[in-house]
Amino acid sequence: MANQHYLICVCFVLVFSYASCVQTVNGRIKITVGTTSACLDTINFFRDQLVPTYNLYGDFLDLEIVPWGRTVRHDNGTLTCQFGENDCWANRLHRCALNSLRGNQKAQLDYMACELAPPYPAYRHASFACVQAAGINIIQADFCVNNPGSDTLDEDARNASIEPMAVINFVPSIVFNDNPDRNIHLQAFRRLSSVVCFALADDPTTGVTGCQI
């Protein structure tokens, strides 16, 4: 029993210490999540951590999703993705859809939750089902997917992923307030709601209390 209490105390101290490193900025926390379409860790993180945390604390969060992961962009503009061509196609569709939904992060999260749940429409079926469900014009989405040279979405995602992947080297990468930190990422990957709650509770203007591990 004493050992169990010790382990619980250690876990609490670790979560609280890393959460205290995450601070609000004007009462808000920015979370940037780097994803790739076929990654099981990404799928589980969205389902078990990100969506529930956003449902609890979305009013205090600025969410950015970067569908890139370990993609390599070659000099001729072609891409090599971690899980092959289907991964590249789906990630490109994700970037196009998220861009169409910019300014509405709840809609962006709902769209990605659709893509990262069975039957994984974009990755497994090259389907626009989640795009249609999000109310995005399919013709415009199809044009975007097939004309990467017409925008900077690939380059923007690549640039946004360089530092997080160098520091964290994991997909999904989880970054708070544009400051990549592997230790905080690891805590957030396992206990995102706790990290967010303790950080918000440390700011009395949020009114958040009652945090749990």
MODELLER restraints for C-alpha pairs under 7 A, 6 or more apart:
rsr = mdl.restraints
at = mdl.atoms
rsr.add(forms.Gaussian(group=physical.xy_distance, feature=features.Distance(at['CA:12:A'], at['CA:213:A']), mean=6.51, stdev=0.5))
rsr.add(forms.Gaussian(group=physical.xy_distance, feature=features.Distance(at['CA:15:A'], at['CA:187:A']), mean=6.58, stdev=0.5))
rsr.add(forms.Gaussian(group=physical.xy_distance, feature=features.Distance(at['CA:15:A'], at['CA:195:A']), mean=6.53, stdev=0.5))
rsr.add(forms.Gaussian(group=physical.xy_distance, feature=features.Distance(at['CA:16:A'], at['CA:198:A']), mean=6.70, stdev=0.5))
rsr.add(forms.Gaussian(group=physical.xy_distance, feature=features.Distance(at['CA:18:A'], at['CA:184:A']), mean=5.62, stdev=0.5))
rsr.add(forms.Gaussian(group=physical.xy_distance, feature=features.Distance(at['CA:19:A'], at['CA:195:A']), mean=4.59, stdev=0.5))
rsr.add(forms.Gaussian(group=physical.xy_distance, feature=features.Distance(at['CA:19:A'], at['CA:196:A']), mean=6.87, stdev=0.5))
rsr.add(forms.Gaussian(group=physical.xy_distance, feature=features.Distance(at['CA:19:A'], at['CA:198:A']), mean=5.75, stdev=0.5))
rsr.add(forms.Gaussian(group=physical.xy_distance, feature=features.Distance(at['CA:19:A'], at['CA:199:A']), mean=5.33, stdev=0.5))
rsr.add(forms.Gaussian(group=physical.xy_distance, feature=features.Distance(at['CA:20:A'], at['CA:198:A']), mean=6.98, stdev=0.5))
rsr.add(forms.Gaussian(group=physical.xy_distance, feature=features.Distance(at['CA:20:A'], at['CA:199:A']), mean=5.77, stdev=0.5))
rsr.add(forms.Gaussian(group=physical.xy_distance, feature=features.Distance(at['CA:22:A'], at['CA:176:A']), mean=6.80, stdev=0.5))
rsr.add(forms.Gaussian(group=physical.xy_distance, feature=features.Distance(at['CA:22:A'], at['CA:199:A']), mean=5.71, stdev=0.5))
rsr.add(forms.Gaussian(group=physical.xy_distance, feature=features.Distance(at['CA:23:A'], at['CA:199:A']), mean=5.64, stdev=0.5))
rsr.add(forms.Gaussian(group=physical.xy_distance, feature=features.Distance(at['CA:24:A'], at['CA:199:A']), mean=6.80, stdev=0.5))
rsr.add(forms.Gaussian(group=physical.xy_distance, feature=features.Distance(at['CA:24:A'], at['CA:200:A']), mean=6.60, stdev=0.5))
rsr.add(forms.Gaussian(group=physical.xy_distance, feature=features.Distance(at['CA:24:A'], at['CA:203:A']), mean=6.90, stdev=0.5))
rsr.add(forms.Gaussian(group=physical.xy_distance, feature=features.Distance(at['CA:27:A'], at['CA:60:A']), mean=6.74, stdev=0.5))
rsr.add(forms.Gaussian(group=physical.xy_distance, feature=features.Distance(at['CA:27:A'], at['CA:203:A']), mean=6.96, stdev=0.5))
rsr.add(forms.Gaussian(group=physical.xy_distance, feature=features.Distance(at['CA:27:A'], at['CA:205:A']), mean=6.67, stdev=0.5))
rsr.add(forms.Gaussian(group=physical.xy_distance, feature=features.Distance(at['CA:27:A'], at['CA:206:A']), mean=6.23, stdev=0.5))
rsr.add(forms.Gaussian(group=physical.xy_distance, feature=features.Distance(at['CA:28:A'], at['CA:60:A']), mean=4.72, stdev=0.5))
rsr.add(forms.Gaussian(group=physical.xy_distance, feature=features.Distance(at['CA:28:A'], at['CA:61:A']), mean=5.59, stdev=0.5))
rsr.add(forms.Gaussian(group=physical.xy_distance, feature=features.Distance(at['CA:29:A'], at['CA:60:A']), mean=6.32, stdev=0.5))
rsr.add(forms.Gaussian(group=physical.xy_distance, feature=features.Distance(at['CA:29:A'], at['CA:61:A']), mean=5.02, stdev=0.5))
rsr.add(forms.Gaussian(group=physical.xy_distance, feature=features.Distance(at['CA:29:A'], at['CA:62:A']), mean=6.09, stdev=0.5))
rsr.add(forms.Gaussian(group=physical.xy_distance, feature=features.Distance(at['CA:29:A'], at['CA:176:A']), mean=6.94, stdev=0.5))
rsr.add(forms.Gaussian(group=physical.xy_distance, feature=features.Distance(at['CA:29:A'], at['CA:177:A']), mean=6.35, stdev=0.5))
rsr.add(forms.Gaussian(group=physical.xy_distance, feature=features.Distance(at['CA:30:A'], at['CA:61:A']), mean=5.75, stdev=0.5))
rsr.add(forms.Gaussian(group=physical.xy_distance, feature=features.Distance(at['CA:30:A'], at['CA:62:A']), mean=4.46, stdev=0.5))
rsr.add(forms.Gaussian(group=physical.xy_distance, feature=features.Distance(at['CA:30:A'], at['CA:63:A']), mean=5.89, stdev=0.5))
rsr.add(forms.Gaussian(group=physical.xy_distance, feature=features.Distance(at['CA:30:A'], at['CA:176:A']), mean=5.58, stdev=0.5))
rsr.add(forms.Gaussian(group=physical.xy_distance, feature=features.Distance(at['CA:30:A'], at['CA:177:A']), mean=4.73, stdev=0.5))
rsr.add(forms.Gaussian(group=physical.xy_distance, feature=features.Distance(at['CA:31:A'], at['CA:62:A']), mean=6.19, stdev=0.5))
rsr.add(forms.Gaussian(group=physical.xy_distance, feature=features.Distance(at['CA:31:A'], at['CA:63:A']), mean=5.08, stdev=0.5))
rsr.add(forms.Gaussian(group=physical.xy_distance, feature=features.Distance(at['CA:31:A'], at['CA:64:A']), mean=6.23, stdev=0.5))
rsr.add(forms.Gaussian(group=physical.xy_distance, feature=features.Distance(at['CA:31:A'], at['CA:174:A']), mean=6.84, stdev=0.5))
rsr.add(forms.Gaussian(group=physical.xy_distance, feature=features.Distance(at['CA:31:A'], at['CA:175:A']), mean=5.66, stdev=0.5))
rsr.add(forms.Gaussian(group=physical.xy_distance, feature=features.Distance(at['CA:31:A'], at['CA:176:A']), mean=4.79, stdev=0.5))
rsr.add(forms.Gaussian(group=physical.xy_distance, feature=features.Distance(at['CA:31:A'], at['CA:177:A']), mean=6.32, stdev=0.5))
rsr.add(forms.Gaussian(group=physical.xy_distance, feature=features.Distance(at['CA:32:A'], at['CA:63:A']), mean=6.02, stdev=0.5))
rsr.add(forms.Gaussian(group=physical.xy_distance, feature=features.Distance(at['CA:32:A'], at['CA:64:A']), mean=4.60, stdev=0.5))
rsr.add(forms.Gaussian(group=physical.xy_distance, feature=features.Distance(at['CA:32:A'], at['CA:65:A']), mean=5.77, stdev=0.5))
rsr.add(forms.Gaussian(group=physical.xy_distance, feature=features.Distance(at['CA:32:A'], at['CA:174:A']), mean=5.84, stdev=0.5))
rsr.add(forms.Gaussian(group=physical.xy_distance, feature=features.Distance(at['CA:32:A'], at['CA:175:A']), mean=5.07, stdev=0.5))
rsr.add(forms.Gaussian(group=physical.xy_distance, feature=features.Distance(at['CA:32:A'], at['CA:176:A']), mean=6.48, stdev=0.5))
rsr.add(forms.Gaussian(group=physical.xy_distance, feature=features.Distance(at['CA:33:A'], at['CA:64:A']), mean=6.30, stdev=0.5))
rsr.add(forms.Gaussian(group=physical.xy_distance, feature=features.Distance(at['CA:33:A'], at['CA:65:A']), mean=4.92, stdev=0.5))
rsr.add(forms.Gaussian(group=physical.xy_distance, feature=features.Distance(at['CA:33:A'], at['CA:66:A']), mean=6.07, stdev=0.5))
rsr.add(forms.Gaussian(group=physical.xy_distance, feature=features.Distance(at['CA:33:A'], at['CA:172:A']), mean=6.25, stdev=0.5))
rsr.add(forms.Gaussian(group=physical.xy_distance, feature=features.Distance(at['CA:33:A'], at['CA:173:A']), mean=5.46, stdev=0.5))
rsr.add(forms.Gaussian(group=physical.xy_distance, feature=features.Distance(at['CA:33:A'], at['CA:174:A']), mean=4.80, stdev=0.5))
rsr.add(forms.Gaussian(group=physical.xy_distance, feature=features.Distance(at['CA:33:A'], at['CA:175:A']), mean=6.51, stdev=0.5))
rsr.add(forms.Gaussian(group=physical.xy_distance, feature=features.Distance(at['CA:34:A'], at['CA:65:A']), mean=6.02, stdev=0.5))
rsr.add(forms.Gaussian(group=physical.xy_distance, feature=features.Distance(at['CA:34:A'], at['CA:66:A']), mean=4.66, stdev=0.5))
rsr.add(forms.Gaussian(group=physical.xy_distance, feature=features.Distance(at['CA:34:A'], at['CA:67:A']), mean=5.86, stdev=0.5))
rsr.add(forms.Gaussian(group=physical.xy_distance, feature=features.Distance(at['CA:34:A'], at['CA:68:A']), mean=6.45, stdev=0.5))
rsr.add(forms.Gaussian(group=physical.xy_distance, feature=features.Distance(at['CA:34:A'], at['CA:69:A']), mean=5.80, stdev=0.5))
rsr.add(forms.Gaussian(group=physical.xy_distance, feature=features.Distance(at['CA:34:A'], at['CA:161:A']), mean=6.92, stdev=0.5))
rsr.add(forms.Gaussian(group=physical.xy_distance, feature=features.Distance(at['CA:34:A'], at['CA:171:A']), mean=6.46, stdev=0.5))
rsr.add(forms.Gaussian(group=physical.xy_distance, feature=features.Distance(at['CA:34:A'], at['CA:172:A']), mean=5.12, stdev=0.5))
rsr.add(forms.Gaussian(group=physical.xy_distance, feature=features.Distance(at['CA:34:A'], at['CA:173:A']), mean=4.82, stdev=0.5))
rsr.add(forms.Gaussian(group=physical.xy_distance, feature=features.Distance(at['CA:34:A'], at['CA:174:A']), mean=6.69, stdev=0.5))
rsr.add(forms.Gaussian(group=physical.xy_distance, feature=features.Distance(at['CA:35:A'], at['CA:42:A']), mean=6.13, stdev=0.5))
rsr.add(forms.Gaussian(group=physical.xy_distance, feature=features.Distance(at['CA:35:A'], at['CA:66:A']), mean=5.98, stdev=0.5))
rsr.add(forms.Gaussian(group=physical.xy_distance, feature=features.Distance(at['CA:35:A'], at['CA:67:A']), mean=4.63, stdev=0.5))
rsr.add(forms.Gaussian(group=physical.xy_distance, feature=features.Distance(at['CA:35:A'], at['CA:68:A']), mean=5.85, stdev=0.5))
rsr.add(forms.Gaussian(group=physical.xy_distance, feature=features.Distance(at['CA:35:A'], at['CA:69:A']), mean=5.21, stdev=0.5))
rsr.add(forms.Gaussian(group=physical.xy_distance, feature=features.Distance(at['CA:35:A'], at['CA:171:A']), mean=6.02, stdev=0.5))
rsr.add(forms.Gaussian(group=physical.xy_distance, feature=features.Distance(at['CA:35:A'], at['CA:172:A']), mean=4.98, stdev=0.5))
rsr.add(forms.Gaussian(group=physical.xy_distance, feature=features.Distance(at['CA:36:A'], at['CA:67:A']), mean=5.38, stdev=0.5))
rsr.add(forms.Gaussian(group=physical.xy_distance, feature=features.Distance(at['CA:36:A'], at['CA:68:A']), mean=5.64, stdev=0.5))
rsr.add(forms.Gaussian(group=physical.xy_distance, feature=features.Distance(at['CA:36:A'], at['CA:69:A']), mean=5.10, stdev=0.5))
rsr.add(forms.Gaussian(group=physical.xy_distance, feature=features.Distance(at['CA:36:A'], at['CA:91:A']), mean=6.32, stdev=0.5))
rsr.add(forms.Gaussian(group=physical.xy_distance, feature=features.Distance(at['CA:37:A'], at['CA:87:A']), mean=5.72, stdev=0.5))
rsr.add(forms.Gaussian(group=physical.xy_distance, feature=features.Distance(at['CA:37:A'], at['CA:90:A']), mean=6.19, stdev=0.5))
rsr.add(forms.Gaussian(group=physical.xy_distance, feature=features.Distance(at['CA:37:A'], at['CA:91:A']), mean=5.88, stdev=0.5))
rsr.add(forms.Gaussian(group=physical.xy_distance, feature=features.Distance(at['CA:37:A'], at['CA:116:A']), mean=6.94, stdev=0.5))
rsr.add(forms.Gaussian(group=physical.xy_distance, feature=features.Distance(at['CA:37:A'], at['CA:123:A']), mean=6.32, stdev=0.5))
rsr.add(forms.Gaussian(group=physical.xy_distance, feature=features.Distance(at['CA:38:A'], at['CA:83:A']), mean=6.52, stdev=0.5))
rsr.add(forms.Gaussian(group=physical.xy_distance, feature=features.Distance(at['CA:38:A'], at['CA:87:A']), mean=6.23, stdev=0.5))
rsr.add(forms.Gaussian(group=physical.xy_distance, feature=features.Distance(at['CA:38:A'], at['CA:123:A']), mean=6.69, stdev=0.5))
rsr.add(forms.Gaussian(group=physical.xy_distance, feature=features.Distance(at['CA:41:A'], at['CA:171:A']), mean=6.95, stdev=0.5))
rsr.add(forms.Gaussian(group=physical.xy_distance, feature=features.Distance(at['CA:41:A'], at['CA:172:A']), mean=6.68, stdev=0.5))
rsr.add(forms.Gaussian(group=physical.xy_distance, feature=features.Distance(at['CA:42:A'], at['CA:171:A']), mean=6.47, stdev=0.5))
rsr.add(forms.Gaussian(group=physical.xy_distance, feature=features.Distance(at['CA:42:A'], at['CA:172:A']), mean=5.12, stdev=0.5))
rsr.add(forms.Gaussian(group=physical.xy_distance, feature=features.Distance(at['CA:43:A'], at['CA:116:A']), mean=5.34, stdev=0.5))
rsr.add(forms.Gaussian(group=physical.xy_distance, feature=features.Distance(at['CA:45:A'], at['CA:189:A']), mean=6.79, stdev=0.5))
rsr.add(forms.Gaussian(group=physical.xy_distance, feature=features.Distance(at['CA:46:A'], at['CA:113:A']), mean=6.64, stdev=0.5))
rsr.add(forms.Gaussian(group=physical.xy_distance, feature=features.Distance(at['CA:49:A'], at['CA:192:A']), mean=5.82, stdev=0.5))
rsr.add(forms.Gaussian(group=physical.xy_distance, feature=features.Distance(at['CA:49:A'], at['CA:193:A']), mean=6.91, stdev=0.5))
rsr.add(forms.Gaussian(group=physical.xy_distance, feature=features.Distance(at['CA:53:A'], at['CA:192:A']), mean=6.75, stdev=0.5))
rsr.add(forms.Gaussian(group=physical.xy_distance, feature=features.Distance(at['CA:53:A'], at['CA:193:A']), mean=4.96, stdev=0.5))
rsr.add(forms.Gaussian(group=physical.xy_distance, feature=features.Distance(at['CA:63:A'], at['CA:105:A']), mean=6.34, stdev=0.5))
rsr.add(forms.Gaussian(group=physical.xy_distance, feature=features.Distance(at['CA:66:A'], at['CA:157:A']), mean=5.89, stdev=0.5))
rsr.add(forms.Gaussian(group=physical.xy_distance, feature=features.Distance(at['CA:67:A'], at['CA:91:A']), mean=5.46, stdev=0.5))
rsr.add(forms.Gaussian(group=physical.xy_distance, feature=features.Distance(at['CA:67:A'], at['CA:94:A']), mean=6.46, stdev=0.5))
rsr.add(forms.Gaussian(group=physical.xy_distance, feature=features.Distance(at['CA:67:A'], at['CA:95:A']), mean=6.17, stdev=0.5))
rsr.add(forms.Gaussian(group=physical.xy_distance, feature=features.Distance(at['CA:67:A'], at['CA:157:A']), mean=6.93, stdev=0.5))
rsr.add(forms.Gaussian(group=physical.xy_distance, feature=features.Distance(at['CA:68:A'], at['CA:91:A']), mean=6.57, stdev=0.5))
rsr.add(forms.Gaussian(group=physical.xy_distance, feature=features.Distance(at['CA:68:A'], at['CA:157:A']), mean=6.11, stdev=0.5))
rsr.add(forms.Gaussian(group=physical.xy_distance, feature=features.Distance(at['CA:68:A'], at['CA:158:A']), mean=6.61, stdev=0.5))
rsr.add(forms.Gaussian(group=physical.xy_distance, feature=features.Distance(at['CA:68:A'], at['CA:161:A']), mean=7.00, stdev=0.5))
rsr.add(forms.Gaussian(group=physical.xy_distance, feature=features.Distance(at['CA:69:A'], at['CA:171:A']), mean=5.92, stdev=0.5))
rsr.add(forms.Gaussian(group=physical.xy_distance, feature=features.Distance(at['CA:70:A'], at['CA:81:A']), mean=6.52, stdev=0.5))
rsr.add(forms.Gaussian(group=physical.xy_distance, feature=features.Distance(at['CA:70:A'], at['CA:82:A']), mean=5.89, stdev=0.5))
rsr.add(forms.Gaussian(group=physical.xy_distance, feature=features.Distance(at['CA:71:A'], at['CA:79:A']), mean=6.63, stdev=0.5))
rsr.add(forms.Gaussian(group=physical.xy_distance, feature=features.Distance(at['CA:71:A'], at['CA:80:A']), mean=5.65, stdev=0.5))
rsr.add(forms.Gaussian(group=physical.xy_distance, feature=features.Distance(at['CA:71:A'], at['CA:81:A']), mean=4.38, stdev=0.5))
rsr.add(forms.Gaussian(group=physical.xy_distance, feature=features.Distance(at['CA:71:A'], at['CA:82:A']), mean=6.15, stdev=0.5))
rsr.add(forms.Gaussian(group=physical.xy_distance, feature=features.Distance(at['CA:72:A'], at['CA:79:A']), mean=5.60, stdev=0.5))
rsr.add(forms.Gaussian(group=physical.xy_distance, feature=features.Distance(at['CA:72:A'], at['CA:80:A']), mean=5.13, stdev=0.5))
rsr.add(forms.Gaussian(group=physical.xy_distance, feature=features.Distance(at['CA:72:A'], at['CA:81:A']), mean=6.42, stdev=0.5))
rsr.add(forms.Gaussian(group=physical.xy_distance, feature=features.Distance(at['CA:73:A'], at['CA:79:A']), mean=4.63, stdev=0.5))
rsr.add(forms.Gaussian(group=physical.xy_distance, feature=features.Distance(at['CA:73:A'], at['CA:80:A']), mean=6.60, stdev=0.5))
rsr.add(forms.Gaussian(group=physical.xy_distance, feature=features.Distance(at['CA:81:A'], at['CA:87:A']), mean=6.18, stdev=0.5))
rsr.add(forms.Gaussian(group=physical.xy_distance, feature=features.Distance(at['CA:81:A'], at['CA:88:A']), mean=5.49, stdev=0.5))
rsr.add(forms.Gaussian(group=physical.xy_distance, feature=features.Distance(at['CA:86:A'], at['CA:123:A']), mean=5.50, stdev=0.5))
rsr.add(forms.Gaussian(group=physical.xy_distance, feature=features.Distance(at['CA:87:A'], at['CA:123:A']), mean=5.92, stdev=0.5))
rsr.add(forms.Gaussian(group=physical.xy_distance, feature=features.Distance(at['CA:90:A'], at['CA:122:A']), mean=5.03, stdev=0.5))
rsr.add(forms.Gaussian(group=physical.xy_distance, feature=features.Distance(at['CA:90:A'], at['CA:123:A']), mean=5.03, stdev=0.5))
rsr.add(forms.Gaussian(group=physical.xy_distance, feature=features.Distance(at['CA:92:A'], at['CA:145:A']), mean=5.92, stdev=0.5))
rsr.add(forms.Gaussian(group=physical.xy_distance, feature=features.Distance(at['CA:93:A'], at['CA:145:A']), mean=5.61, stdev=0.5))
rsr.add(forms.Gaussian(group=physical.xy_distance, feature=features.Distance(at['CA:95:A'], at['CA:153:A']), mean=6.62, stdev=0.5))
rsr.add(forms.Gaussian(group=physical.xy_distance, feature=features.Distance(at['CA:96:A'], at['CA:141:A']), mean=6.30, stdev=0.5))
rsr.add(forms.Gaussian(group=physical.xy_distance, feature=features.Distance(at['CA:96:A'], at['CA:144:A']), mean=6.09, stdev=0.5))
rsr.add(forms.Gaussian(group=physical.xy_distance, feature=features.Distance(at['CA:96:A'], at['CA:145:A']), mean=6.67, stdev=0.5))
rsr.add(forms.Gaussian(group=physical.xy_distance, feature=features.Distance(at['CA:97:A'], at['CA:131:A']), mean=6.61, stdev=0.5))
rsr.add(forms.Gaussian(group=physical.xy_distance, feature=features.Distance(at['CA:97:A'], at['CA:141:A']), mean=6.71, stdev=0.5))
rsr.add(forms.Gaussian(group=physical.xy_distance, feature=features.Distance(at['CA:98:A'], at['CA:108:A']), mean=5.71, stdev=0.5))
rsr.add(forms.Gaussian(group=physical.xy_distance, feature=features.Distance(at['CA:100:A'], at['CA:136:A']), mean=7.00, stdev=0.5))
rsr.add(forms.Gaussian(group=physical.xy_distance, feature=features.Distance(at['CA:101:A'], at['CA:107:A']), mean=6.62, stdev=0.5))
rsr.add(forms.Gaussian(group=physical.xy_distance, feature=features.Distance(at['CA:101:A'], at['CA:108:A']), mean=5.94, stdev=0.5))
rsr.add(forms.Gaussian(group=physical.xy_distance, feature=features.Distance(at['CA:111:A'], at['CA:130:A']), mean=6.18, stdev=0.5))
rsr.add(forms.Gaussian(group=physical.xy_distance, feature=features.Distance(at['CA:111:A'], at['CA:134:A']), mean=6.07, stdev=0.5))
rsr.add(forms.Gaussian(group=physical.xy_distance, feature=features.Distance(at['CA:114:A'], at['CA:130:A']), mean=5.90, stdev=0.5))
rsr.add(forms.Gaussian(group=physical.xy_distance, feature=features.Distance(at['CA:115:A'], at['CA:121:A']), mean=5.93, stdev=0.5))
rsr.add(forms.Gaussian(group=physical.xy_distance, feature=features.Distance(at['CA:115:A'], at['CA:122:A']), mean=6.45, stdev=0.5))
rsr.add(forms.Gaussian(group=physical.xy_distance, feature=features.Distance(at['CA:115:A'], at['CA:130:A']), mean=6.23, stdev=0.5))
rsr.add(forms.Gaussian(group=physical.xy_distance, feature=features.Distance(at['CA:121:A'], at['CA:127:A']), mean=5.03, stdev=0.5))
rsr.add(forms.Gaussian(group=physical.xy_distance, feature=features.Distance(at['CA:121:A'], at['CA:128:A']), mean=6.99, stdev=0.5))
rsr.add(forms.Gaussian(group=physical.xy_distance, feature=features.Distance(at['CA:121:A'], at['CA:129:A']), mean=6.37, stdev=0.5))
rsr.add(forms.Gaussian(group=physical.xy_distance, feature=features.Distance(at['CA:121:A'], at['CA:130:A']), mean=6.96, stdev=0.5))
rsr.add(forms.Gaussian(group=physical.xy_distance, feature=features.Distance(at['CA:122:A'], at['CA:128:A']), mean=6.45, stdev=0.5))
rsr.add(forms.Gaussian(group=physical.xy_distance, feature=features.Distance(at['CA:131:A'], at['CA:138:A']), mean=6.83, stdev=0.5))
rsr.add(forms.Gaussian(group=physical.xy_distance, feature=features.Distance(at['CA:132:A'], at['CA:138:A']), mean=6.49, stdev=0.5))
rsr.add(forms.Gaussian(group=physical.xy_distance, feature=features.Distance(at['CA:164:A'], at['CA:173:A']), mean=6.52, stdev=0.5))
rsr.add(forms.Gaussian(group=physical.xy_distance, feature=features.Distance(at['CA:164:A'], at['CA:180:A']), mean=5.53, stdev=0.5))
rsr.add(forms.Gaussian(group=physical.xy_distance, feature=features.Distance(at['CA:167:A'], at['CA:180:A']), mean=6.43, stdev=0.5))
rsr.add(forms.Gaussian(group=physical.xy_distance, feature=features.Distance(at['CA:167:A'], at['CA:181:A']), mean=6.72, stdev=0.5))
rsr.add(forms.Gaussian(group=physical.xy_distance, feature=features.Distance(at['CA:167:A'], at['CA:182:A']), mean=6.37, stdev=0.5))
rsr.add(forms.Gaussian(group=physical.xy_distance, feature=features.Distance(at['CA:168:A'], at['CA:181:A']), mean=6.73, stdev=0.5))
rsr.add(forms.Gaussian(group=physical.xy_distance, feature=features.Distance(at['CA:168:A'], at['CA:182:A']), mean=4.83, stdev=0.5))
rsr.add(forms.Gaussian(group=physical.xy_distance, feature=features.Distance(at['CA:173:A'], at['CA:185:A']), mean=7.00, stdev=0.5))
rsr.add(forms.Gaussian(group=physical.xy_distance, feature=features.Distance(at['CA:174:A'], at['CA:185:A']), mean=5.26, stdev=0.5))
rsr.add(forms.Gaussian(group=physical.xy_distance, feature=features.Distance(at['CA:175:A'], at['CA:185:A']), mean=6.55, stdev=0.5))
rsr.add(forms.Gaussian(group=physical.xy_distance, feature=features.Distance(at['CA:188:A'], at['CA:195:A']), mean=6.13, stdev=0.5))
rsr.add(forms.Gaussian(group=physical.xy_distance, feature=features.Distance(at['CA:194:A'], at['CA:211:A']), mean=6.44, stdev=0.5))
rsr.add(forms.Gaussian(group=physical.xy_distance, feature=features.Distance(at['CA:194:A'], at['CA:212:A']), mean=6.03, stdev=0.5))
rsr.add(forms.Gaussian(group=physical.xy_distance, feature=features.Distance(at['CA:194:A'], at['CA:213:A']), mean=5.40, stdev=0.5))
rsr.add(forms.Gaussian(group=physical.xy_distance, feature=features.Distance(at['CA:197:A'], at['CA:211:A']), mean=5.63, stdev=0.5))
rsr.add(forms.Gaussian(group=physical.xy_distance, feature=features.Distance(at['CA:198:A'], at['CA:211:A']), mean=6.03, stdev=0.5))
rsr.add(forms.Gaussian(group=physical.xy_distance, feature=features.Distance(at['CA:200:A'], at['CA:206:A']), mean=6.24, stdev=0.5))
rsr.add(forms.Gaussian(group=physical.xy_distance, feature=features.Distance(at['CA:200:A'], at['CA:208:A']), mean=6.03, stdev=0.5))
rsr.add(forms.Gaussian(group=physical.xy_distance, feature=features.Distance(at['CA:201:A'], at['CA:207:A']), mean=6.88, stdev=0.5))
rsr.add(forms.Gaussian(group=physical.xy_distance, feature=features.Distance(at['CA:201:A'], at['CA:208:A']), mean=4.84, stdev=0.5))
rsr.add(forms.Gaussian(group=physical.xy_distance, feature=features.Distance(at['CA:201:A'], at['CA:209:A']), mean=5.45, stdev=0.5))
